[in-house]
């Protein structure tokens, strides 16, 4: 039952936001009593904690599968972007921004785990890009990997990038192109342009 509650809560959170969904909403959606939910979770924050941990693990597993394919590093980043947006429901409710605003403790913990995971992923991606001649040799790998993470988390701020002006799928594409154009070689630029063109067709 605990897993079913988390699954239902996660779907509701991603579709309608962490703030707006209540324990009543989860109980109503499942056709169970609130008492049943409270027998597994002490409060809403505990549900959110379990839900975000599940989302994080699922996203990490998906990214691991993508990186195992060993596509070229530019294509790999686009595949990861597509996967994350698809499984976060296109970030319609800006889940990370809502966490930061309303559940800062959970957000801090999750951000640390995200940072550690993304650092390893990005360092491998950038290093491979350099070795394949797609990224410039003179870039500082630690700087680029950290600025990428900072940017990817920063664009989720709904006050600075409201979804009415910057729909998430377009915003992510813009940021990814911005990131890559700063580090590609002429060879990488050709590949990037080709990929962007094929995505627009």
C-alpha angles and dihedrals in degrees: 000000000000091000092047091052091050092047093051093043092050092052091049093046093050094046099042108015137261093264101051099045114087133192086255090057092052092047092047092049091052097040092236135115124266086238089066091054091048090053087066102029128037094212145340092280090059089053091049091048091052092044096050091046089054093048091048093051092046092049092047092050091050093049090048090055091049093050091048088064088067095213115167110291095249094053090043092060091051091049090051091048091051093047095049094047092047093052095043090053091250089301089272091158097039091236097187093048091050091050091051092049102042106019105032096163093056090043093053092050093047093045090055091052091046091050094051092048096043093047091059091044095047096043089054091046095049095043091051090047090055093047091050092051093245097109126046117266094223097061121115102240095201092050094047094047092050096044088050091054092045091051096045092052093040096057089060090072102112093199092060098033107029111194090231088068099026113034106205098242091052093042092052091049091050093049094046091051090046090052096046097045088059094058109027126109120223087268090051092046091057090051092046093050091049091050093048091049093050090049090054095051 
